[in-house]
């Protein structure tokens, strides 16, 4: 089962300030902003997310969008991944994956 998309997630202290900075840097306005929680930019077929109060972690990370959360979680567990049970986020179902080196990835579906 293939991923639908990946998103780089950058934790930020202040979403409004980060949106202003990234808008200037990218020459583009965000495609979605949710107050102090989250903002995202879609540029050149790539998504960059700025995570304020709704952050999956304190380090830059990756979110992987899948179509069928239950199947993907089961497949990853079967392959030996440490995968948390899915939970409902503000806008999506999500499940944190911890890799062998301790890094983490967030799996999500609409």
C-alpha positions as CSV (number, residue, x, y, z in Angstrom):
1,X,0.0,0.0,0.0
2,X,1.6,3.2,-1.1
3,X,1.6,6.6,0.6
4,X,-0.5,9.3,-1.0
5,X,1.8,12.2,-0.1
6,X,4.5,13.3,2.4
7,X,4.7,16.6,4.2
8,X,7.7,18.2,5.9
9,X,6.6,19.5,9.3
10,X,8.6,22.4,10.9
11,X,7.7,23.2,14.6
12,X,7.4,26.9,15.2
13,X,7.0,29.0,18.4
14,X,4.6,31.5,16.7
15,X,2.6,30.5,13.7
16,X,1.7,34.1,12.6
17,X,5.4,35.1,12.6
18,X,6.4,32.0,10.8
19,X,3.7,32.4,8.2
20,X,4.9,35.9,7.4
21,X,8.6,34.7,7.2
22,X,7.8,31.7,5.0
23,X,5.4,33.6,2.8
24,X,8.2,36.0,2.0
25,X,10.8,33.2,1.6
26,X,8.6,31.1,-0.7
27,X,6.8,34.0,-2.5
28,X,3.5,32.3,-1.8
29,X,0.7,32.6,0.7
30,X,-0.3,29.6,2.9
31,X,-3.0,27.3,1.6
32,X,-4.4,26.7,5.1
33,X,-4.0,28.3,8.5
34,X,-5.6,27.1,11.7
35,X,-4.9,29.9,14.2
36,X,-1.9,29.2,16.4
37,X,-2.1,25.5,15.7
38,X,-1.0,24.9,12.1
39,X,-0.3,26.4,8.7
40,X,0.7,24.9,5.4
41,X,2.0,25.9,2.1
42,X,1.6,24.0,-1.2
43,X,4.4,24.9,-3.6
44,X,5.6,23.1,-6.7
45,X,3.7,19.9,-5.8
46,X,5.2,19.8,-2.3
47,X,3.6,20.6,1.1
48,X,5.4,22.4,4.0
49,X,3.6,22.5,7.3
50,X,4.3,24.9,10.2
51,X,3.3,23.3,13.5
52,X,2.5,25.6,16.3
53,X,0.5,24.3,19.2
54,X,-0.6,21.1,17.2
55,X,2.8,19.7,16.7
56,X,3.7,16.0,16.5
57,X,7.1,16.7,18.1
58,X,9.8,19.3,18.7
59,X,12.0,18.4,15.8
60,X,11.5,18.8,12.1
61,X,9.7,15.7,10.9
62,X,7.7,14.1,8.2
63,X,4.0,13.3,7.9
64,X,2.9,10.5,5.6
65,X,-0.7,10.5,4.2
66,X,-2.4,7.2,3.6
67,X,-5.8,6.2,2.3
68,X,-6.5,3.3,4.7
69,X,-5.2,4.0,8.2
70,X,-6.1,0.6,9.7
71,X,-4.5,-1.4,6.9
72,X,-1.4,0.7,6.9
73,X,-0.9,0.5,10.7
74,X,-1.4,-3.3,10.5
75,X,1.1,-3.7,7.6
76,X,3.7,-1.6,9.4
77,X,3.2,-3.5,12.7
78,X,3.6,-6.7,10.7
79,X,6.9,-5.4,9.3
80,X,8.2,-4.7,12.8
81,X,7.5,-1.0,13.2
82,X,6.5,0.5,16.6
83,X,3.2,2.2,15.7
84,X,0.8,3.8,18.2
85,X,-2.9,3.2,17.9
86,X,-4.6,5.8,15.6
87,X,-6.2,8.8,17.4
88,X,-8.5,11.6,16.1
89,X,-6.7,14.9,15.6
90,X,-8.2,18.2,14.9
91,X,-8.5,17.5,11.1
92,X,-7.4,13.9,10.6
93,X,-6.7,10.5,12.0
94,X,-3.1,10.1,13.1
95,X,-0.7,7.5,14.4
96,X,2.9,8.1,15.5
97,X,5.6,5.7,14.2
98,X,8.8,5.3,16.1
99,X,11.8,4.1,14.0
100,X,14.6,1.9,15.3
101,X,16.9,4.9,15.7
102,X,14.3,6.7,17.8
103,X,13.1,9.2,15.1
104,X,9.4,9.5,14.5
105,X,7.0,9.9,11.6
106,X,3.4,10.8,11.8
107,X,1.0,8.6,9.7
108,X,-2.3,10.3,8.9
109,X,-5.5,10.0,6.9
110,X,-8.4,12.4,6.2
